[in-house]
Amino acid sequence: MAESVKPIDLRSMLRYIPQFRDKVFVLSVDGQLVSDENFPNLLRDVAVLWSLNIKVVICHGASYQMRELAAQTGVKLSNDDGTGVTDAETLKLALTAANRLTHEILEGLSANDLRAATTNACIAHPVGILQGVDHLYTGKIERVDTGLLTTLLEKDIIPVCPPLGFDGEGHTYRVNSDQVAIEVAEALKAVKLIFLVPREGLIINGQLDRQILATELAATLKQHRDWFLPEQISKAEHAVKACQAGIERVHVINGRVDEAILAEVFSSEGIGTMVHAYEYRQIRKASKKDLRAIQQLIKRGIESDELVKRTRATLERELGDYFVYEVDKNVVACVACHWHPELKKAELACLFVHPLQENMGIGRKLVNFVEARAAELGANEVFALSTQAFAYFQKLGYTEGTPDDLPPARRERYEQSGRKSKILIKKVAPAAESGPT
């Protein structure tokens, strides 16, 4: 059975649609998924994207089918992924597997009332002789026929690109499907490249990594290649190359999940791994337009008694002290830094992270931000009040204090509240006194 995710929030989708309308997404589908029972659901996702005026190009692999055909026919594959040597028998199986897969994709798109066409848009030449070894029918993409693909898209036809390259003399070459996807995405200036795979995303050192900078991923590949599953190294390497080629976002997601594409594209948390070319998350000063988002965010904390109740009037009055953490222009966390100049102390308050963004280091980043902000203001101490997160603050270097550590006005409110929050304090060096960082 297909795995399921939380239903897509329509309001969340509406935030993203304007920025993606009339843009191009390139989907790179692992050949194994075409035979999966969830594949029709993926094509329904494509239909939704198309209905929103988001252009889609589909590239696909064929390794899985090539291995099946080799087992059936007894042919020994010289390679199955478009790298290394491709002999004549392997090329023959690659053509058979690719053609079958392309046909299945075209059938599936037709079932969703979508027009599509297979293309020979990848112009290739032989890899040639490398280190004394003739790679025979393995090809290297020379260029992509952008005009052909653009014409198809303009006529509402979805291009389907097999893992094959063609030259001007009528020869066909086996090429790596990940490379096809990158070349097509770069040529069309796609805003997203989405790798659909049979796993949750990129598993790095045994853990699913949900967001990672391309530079960080490249460094990890170089220093800890053994942290990656063998079958995912190509996806990781090509994700880095795609970002280096100018594609801002590369996603690696589980194609066996129902509504996988929509869940990844139209939500801030996603379901798989996003590799990004730059830091797409940011901490910024809150503005009046953020009031509703902050209210909705901290409502959860108030209901669970993690946060003290704050009215809209209170938030409006103290808005200048608030900062928000954005993911793709969506507020997913907030914090306040209240300054008490008479004692050179700053209060870290109203720290809250949306549950779907927990365990991603956002809370720590906001705490570090407030500490740096306090130092800029000239504080020598930061304090926080907490009923449930005191252990978290202690891990970040805070120690338990007493009501005597609070500014007089803040102590009065503390005693009136009756919450009996623990008081956590941490010394900071004012910016003028701190050394180089």
C-alpha positions as CSV (number, residue, x, y, z in Angstrom):
1,M,0.0,0.0,0.0
2,A,1.1,3.6,-0.6
3,E,2.2,5.4,2.5
4,S,0.2,8.5,3.4
5,V,1.0,11.9,4.8
6,K,-1.0,14.6,6.6
7,P,-3.5,16.0,4.1
8,I,-2.4,19.1,2.3
9,D,-3.5,22.4,3.9
10,L,-5.2,24.5,1.2
11,R,-4.2,27.7,2.9
12,S,-0.6,26.5,2.9
13,M,-0.8,25.7,-0.8
14,L,-2.2,29.2,-1.6
15,R,0.9,30.8,-0.2
16,Y,3.2,29.0,-2.6
17,I,1.1,28.9,-5.8
18,P,1.9,32.5,-6.9
19,Q,5.6,32.1,-6.8
20,F,5.5,28.8,-8.8
21,R,3.0,29.8,-11.4
22,D,4.4,29.6,-15.0
23,K,7.7,28.2,-13.6
24,V,9.2,24.8,-14.5
25,F,9.6,21.8,-12.3
26,V,11.7,18.9,-13.4
27,L,10.8,15.5,-12.0
28,S,13.3,12.7,-12.0
29,V,11.6,9.4,-11.4
30,D,13.4,6.3,-10.3
31,G,12.5,3.5,-12.7
32,Q,11.5,1.3,-9.8
33,L,8.6,3.7,-8.9
34,V,7.0,3.4,-12.3
35,S,6.0,-0.2,-11.4
36,D,4.9,0.9,-7.9
37,E,1.2,1.0,-7.0
38,N,1.6,4.6,-5.9
39,F,2.8,5.8,-9.3
40,P,-0.8,6.7,-10.5
41,N,-1.0,9.0,-7.4
42,L,2.3,10.7,-8.4
43,L,0.8,11.4,-11.8
44,R,-2.2,12.9,-10.2
45,D,0.1,15.2,-8.4
46,V,1.5,16.2,-11.8
47,A,-2.0,16.9,-13.0
48,V,-2.5,19.2,-10.0
49,L,0.7,21.1,-10.8
50,W,-0.3,21.4,-14.4
51,S,-3.7,22.7,-13.4
52,L,-2.0,25.5,-11.4
53,N,0.0,26.6,-14.5
54,I,3.2,25.0,-13.2
55,K,5.1,23.4,-16.1
56,V,6.5,19.9,-15.6
57,V,9.1,17.9,-17.4
58,I,9.5,14.2,-16.5
59,C,12.9,12.4,-16.7
60,H,13.1,8.8,-15.7
61,G,15.7,6.1,-15.0
62,A,15.6,2.5,-16.2
63,S,18.2,0.7,-14.0
64,Y,15.6,-1.4,-12.1
65,Q,14.0,-2.6,-15.4
66,M,17.3,-3.3,-17.0
67,R,18.3,-5.6,-14.1
68,E,14.9,-7.4,-14.4
69,L,15.4,-7.9,-18.2
70,A,19.0,-9.1,-17.7
71,A,17.8,-11.7,-15.2
72,Q,15.1,-12.8,-17.6
73,T,17.4,-13.0,-20.7
74,G,20.6,-14.1,-19.1
75,V,22.4,-11.0,-20.5
76,K,25.3,-9.8,-18.3
77,L,25.0,-6.0,-17.9
78,S,28.2,-4.1,-18.4
79,N,26.5,-1.3,-16.3
80,D,23.0,-0.4,-15.4
81,D,23.2,3.3,-14.4
82,G,24.7,5.0,-17.5
83,T,28.2,5.2,-16.1
84,G,31.1,3.0,-16.9
85,V,31.2,0.9,-20.1
86,T,28.0,0.2,-22.1
87,D,28.4,-2.7,-24.5
88,A,26.0,-3.5,-27.4
89,E,23.9,-6.0,-25.4
90,T,23.6,-3.6,-22.4
91,L,22.5,-0.7,-24.8
92,K,19.9,-3.0,-26.3
93,L,18.4,-3.7,-22.9
94,A,18.6,0.0,-22.0
95,L,16.6,0.8,-25.1
96,T,14.0,-1.8,-24.4
97,A,13.6,-0.8,-20.7
98,A,13.5,2.9,-21.4
99,N,10.9,2.5,-24.2
100,R,8.7,0.4,-22.0
101,L,8.9,2.9,-19.1
102,T,8.3,5.9,-21.3
103,H,5.2,4.1,-22.7
104,E,3.9,3.4,-19.2
105,I,4.4,7.1,-18.2
106,L,2.6,8.3,-21.3
107,E,-0.3,5.9,-20.6
108,G,-0.5,7.2,-17.0
109,L,-0.5,10.8,-18.1
110,S,-3.2,10.1,-20.6
111,A,-5.3,8.6,-17.8
112,N,-5.2,12.1,-16.2
113,D,-6.1,13.8,-19.4
114,L,-2.6,15.2,-19.9
115,R,-0.9,15.3,-23.2
116,A,2.7,14.2,-23.3
117,A,5.5,13.3,-25.8
118,T,8.8,11.4,-25.5
119,T,11.7,13.4,-26.8
120,N,15.2,13.2,-28.2
121,A,16.1,16.5,-26.7
122,C,19.4,15.4,-25.1
123,I,22.1,15.7,-27.7
124,A,25.0,13.5,-26.7
125,H,28.4,12.2,-27.9
126,P,30.4,9.2,-26.9
127,V,32.3,9.4,-23.6
128,G,35.2,7.8,-25.5
129,I,38.3,6.3,-24.1
130,L,39.0,7.1,-20.4
131,Q,42.2,5.9,-18.9
132,G,42.7,3.4,-21.7
133,V,39.1,2.0,-21.5
134,D,36.7,2.5,-24.4
135,H,33.3,3.2,-22.9
136,L,31.6,2.2,-26.2
137,Y,27.9,3.2,-26.1
138,T,28.0,5.3,-22.9
139,G,27.2,8.9,-23.8
140,K,27.9,12.4,-22.4
141,I,25.2,15.1,-22.8
142,E,26.6,17.8,-25.1
143,R,23.5,20.1,-24.9
144,V,19.8,20.1,-24.5
145,D,17.4,21.1,-27.3
146,T,15.7,23.9,-25.2
147,G,13.7,25.0,-28.2
148,L,12.0,21.6,-28.5
149,L,11.2,21.3,-24.8
150,T,9.9,24.9,-24.6
151,T,7.7,24.5,-27.7
152,L,6.1,21.4,-26.1
153,L,5.5,23.1,-22.8
154,E,4.0,26.1,-24.5
155,K,1.6,23.8,-26.3
156,D,0.6,22.2,-23.0
157,I,2.5,19.0,-23.8
158,I,4.6,17.4,-21.0
159,P,8.0,16.3,-22.3
160,V,9.2,12.9,-21.2
161,C,13.0,12.4,-21.3
162,P,14.4,8.9,-21.2
163,P,18.0,8.1,-20.0
164,L,19.2,8.2,-23.5
165,G,21.2,10.6,-25.6
166,F,21.2,11.1,-29.4
167,D,23.7,12.4,-31.8
168,G,23.4,14.0,-35.3
169,E,24.3,10.7,-37.0
170,G,21.4,8.6,-35.7
171,H,23.3,7.0,-32.9
172,T,21.8,6.4,-29.4
173,Y,23.8,6.4,-26.2
174,R,23.1,5.3,-22.6
175,V,23.3,8.3,-20.2
176,N,22.8,8.6,-16.5
177,S,19.2,9.7,-15.7
178,D,20.4,12.0,-12.9
179,Q,22.6,13.8,-15.3
180,V,19.7,14.1,-17.8
181,A,17.6,15.7,-15.1
182,I,20.2,18.2,-14.2
183,E,20.9,19.2,-17.8
184,V,17.2,19.6,-18.6
185,A,16.6,21.6,-15.4
186,E,19.6,23.9,-16.1
187,A,18.6,24.4,-19.7
188,L,15.0,25.3,-18.8
189,K,16.0,27.4,-15.8
190,A,13.8,25.2,-13.6
191,V,13.0,26.5,-10.1
192,K,12.9,23.0,-8.7
193,L,14.4,19.6,-9.5
194,I,12.7,16.8,-7.6
195,F,14.2,13.3,-7.4
196,L,11.5,10.7,-6.7
197,V,13.1,7.7,-5.0
198,P,12.0,4.6,-3.1
199,R,13.2,6.0,0.3
200,E,12.3,8.9,2.6
201,G,15.0,11.2,1.3
202,L,18.8,11.5,1.8
203,I,19.9,9.3,4.7
204,I,23.1,10.8,6.1
205,N,25.0,8.9,8.9
206,G,21.8,6.9,9.6
207,Q,19.5,9.9,9.8
208,L,17.1,11.5,7.4
209,D,18.4,15.0,6.7
210,R,15.5,17.3,5.9
211,Q,17.3,20.5,4.8
212,I,21.0,20.9,3.9
213,L,23.0,23.5,2.1
214,A,24.6,22.3,-1.1
215,T,28.1,23.4,0.2
216,E,27.5,21.4,3.4
217,L,26.4,18.3,1.4
218,A,29.4,18.6,-0.8
219,A,31.7,18.8,2.2
220,T,30.0,15.8,3.8
221,L,30.4,13.7,0.6
222,K,34.0,14.5,0.5
223,Q,34.8,13.8,4.1
224,H,32.3,11.1,5.0
225,R,31.3,9.3,1.9
226,D,30.7,6.2,4.0
227,W,27.8,8.0,5.8
228,F,25.7,7.7,2.6
229,L,23.8,4.6,1.4
230,P,25.5,3.4,-1.8
231,E,22.3,3.8,-3.9
232,Q,22.0,7.4,-2.8
233,I,25.4,8.7,-3.5
234,S,24.5,9.6,-7.1
235,K,21.5,11.5,-6.0
236,A,23.5,13.4,-3.4
237,E,26.3,14.3,-5.9
238,H,23.9,15.4,-8.6
239,A,21.9,17.5,-6.1
240,V,25.1,19.4,-5.4
241,K,25.8,19.7,-9.1
242,A,22.3,21.0,-9.7
243,C,22.7,23.7,-7.1
244,Q,26.0,24.7,-8.5
245,A,24.4,24.9,-11.9
246,G,22.0,27.5,-10.6
247,I,18.9,25.4,-9.6
248,E,18.0,26.9,-6.2
249,R,16.1,24.0,-4.7
250,V,16.7,20.2,-5.2
251,H,14.3,17.8,-3.4
252,V,14.8,14.1,-2.8
253,I,11.5,12.5,-1.7
254,N,9.8,9.2,-1.3
255,G,7.8,8.4,-4.4
256,R,5.9,5.7,-2.5
257,V,4.0,8.3,-0.4
258,D,0.6,9.4,-1.5
259,E,0.6,13.1,-2.6
260,A,4.4,13.1,-2.1
261,I,5.1,15.9,-4.6
262,L,2.3,18.2,-3.2
263,A,3.4,17.5,0.4
264,E,6.9,18.5,-0.4
265,V,6.3,21.5,-2.6
266,F,3.4,23.1,-0.8
267,S,4.5,23.0,2.8
268,S,7.3,24.5,4.8
269,E,8.3,21.2,6.5
270,G,8.1,18.9,3.5
271,I,8.4,15.1,3.7
272,G,11.9,14.4,2.3
273,T,15.3,16.2,1.9
274,M,15.7,19.6,0.4
275,V,19.1,20.6,-0.8
276,H,19.3,24.4,-1.3
277,A,21.9,26.6,-3.0
278,Y,21.6,29.3,-0.3
279,E,20.3,29.8,3.2
280,Y,16.6,29.9,2.6
281,R,15.7,30.3,6.2
282,Q,16.1,33.5,8.1
283,I,15.6,35.3,11.4
284,R,14.1,38.8,11.0
285,K,12.4,41.5,13.0
286,A,8.7,41.0,13.3
287,S,6.4,43.4,11.5
288,K,2.7,44.2,11.9
289,K,1.8,41.7,9.1
290,D,3.3,38.9,11.3
291,L,0.9,39.5,14.2
292,R,-1.7,36.9,13.1
293,A,1.0,34.3,12.3
294,I,2.6,34.9,15.8
295,Q,-0.8,34.6,17.5
296,Q,-1.5,31.3,15.7
297,L,1.9,30.0,16.4
298,I,2.0,30.7,20.2
299,K,-1.6,29.6,20.6
300,R,-0.3,26.0,20.9
301,G,2.2,26.9,23.6
302,I,-0.5,28.8,25.6
303,E,-2.9,25.9,25.4
304,S,-0.2,23.5,26.7
305,D,0.8,26.0,29.4
306,E,4.3,26.4,28.0
307,L,3.7,30.1,27.4
308,V,1.9,32.8,29.3
309,K,-1.1,34.1,27.6
310,R,-0.5,37.2,25.4
311,T,-3.3,39.3,24.0
312,R,-3.1,40.9,20.6
313,A,-2.9,44.3,22.3
314,T,0.1,43.1,24.2
315,L,1.8,41.7,21.1
316,E,1.1,45.0,19.2
317,R,2.6,47.0,22.1
318,E,5.7,44.8,22.4
319,L,6.1,44.0,18.6
320,G,9.4,45.9,18.4
321,D,10.9,43.2,20.7
322,Y,9.8,40.3,18.6
323,F,11.7,38.3,15.9
324,V,10.4,35.5,13.7
325,Y,12.1,32.6,12.0
326,E,11.0,32.1,8.4
327,V,11.1,29.1,6.1
328,D,10.2,29.9,2.6
329,K,8.5,33.1,3.7
330,N,6.4,31.2,6.3
331,V,6.7,32.0,10.0
332,V,7.5,28.8,11.9
333,A,9.0,30.1,15.1
334,C,9.3,33.3,17.2
335,V,11.1,34.8,20.1
336,A,11.2,38.1,22.0
337,C,14.1,40.0,23.5
338,H,12.9,42.5,26.2
339,W,15.6,45.0,27.2
340,H,15.9,46.2,30.8
341,P,18.6,49.0,30.5
342,E,18.6,49.9,34.2
343,L,20.2,46.6,35.1
344,K,21.7,45.8,31.7
345,K,19.7,42.6,31.5
346,A,17.7,41.2,28.6
347,E,14.8,38.8,28.8
348,L,14.5,35.9,26.3
349,A,10.7,35.4,26.1
350,C,8.0,33.8,24.0
351,L,10.3,31.2,22.4
352,F,8.2,28.8,20.4
353,V,8.8,26.6,17.4
354,H,6.0,25.0,15.3
355,P,5.8,21.3,16.2
356,L,6.5,20.3,12.6
357,Q,9.8,22.2,12.7
358,E,11.0,20.8,16.0
359,N,14.4,19.0,16.3
360,M,15.9,21.0,13.5
361,G,18.0,23.3,15.6
362,I,15.7,26.3,15.1
363,G,15.2,26.9,18.9
364,R,18.9,27.0,19.5
365,K,19.4,29.4,16.6
366,L,16.8,31.8,18.1
367,V,18.4,31.5,21.6
368,N,21.8,32.3,20.1
369,F,20.3,35.2,18.2
370,V,18.7,36.8,21.3
371,E,22.0,36.4,23.2
372,A,23.8,38.2,20.4
373,R,21.1,40.8,20.3
374,A,21.4,41.3,24.1
375,A,25.1,41.8,23.7
376,E,24.6,44.4,21.1
377,L,22.3,46.3,23.4
378,G,25.0,46.2,26.1
379,A,23.5,43.5,28.3
380,N,25.7,41.5,30.7
381,E,23.1,38.9,31.4
382,V,20.1,37.2,29.7
383,F,17.3,35.6,31.7
384,A,14.4,33.4,30.8
385,L,11.4,32.1,32.7
386,S,10.1,28.6,31.9
387,T,7.7,26.1,33.4
388,Q,8.6,23.2,31.0
389,A,11.7,24.0,28.9
390,F,14.1,24.7,31.8
391,A,16.1,21.5,31.0
392,Y,16.5,22.7,27.4
393,F,17.9,26.0,28.6
394,Q,20.2,24.4,31.0
395,K,21.7,22.4,28.1
396,L,22.4,25.7,26.4
397,G,24.5,27.0,29.4
398,Y,21.8,28.6,31.5
399,T,21.8,28.2,35.3
400,E,18.9,28.4,37.7
401,G,18.5,31.8,39.4
402,T,16.1,33.3,42.0
403,P,13.5,36.1,41.9
404,D,16.2,38.4,43.1
405,D,17.8,38.1,39.7
406,L,14.8,39.8,38.0
407,P,14.4,43.5,37.4
408,P,11.9,44.9,40.0
409,A,8.9,45.4,37.5
410,R,9.5,41.9,36.0
411,R,9.7,40.4,39.5
412,E,6.4,41.9,40.4
413,R,4.7,40.4,37.3
414,Y,6.4,37.1,38.1
415,E,5.0,36.9,41.6
416,Q,1.5,38.0,40.4
417,S,1.3,35.3,37.8
418,G,1.5,32.4,40.2
419,R,3.1,30.2,37.5
420,K,6.2,29.5,39.6
421,S,8.3,29.4,36.5
422,K,12.0,28.5,36.9
423,I,14.3,31.5,36.4
424,L,17.2,30.7,34.1
425,I,20.2,33.1,33.7
426,K,23.2,33.3,31.5
427,K,26.1,35.8,31.5
428,V,26.9,37.4,28.2
429,A,29.7,39.8,27.2
430,P,28.5,43.1,25.9
431,A,29.4,43.6,22.2
432,A,31.9,46.3,23.0
433,E,33.8,43.9,25.3
434,S,33.5,40.7,23.3
435,G,36.4,39.5,21.3
436,P,36.6,38.6,17.6
437,T,34.2,35.9,16.4
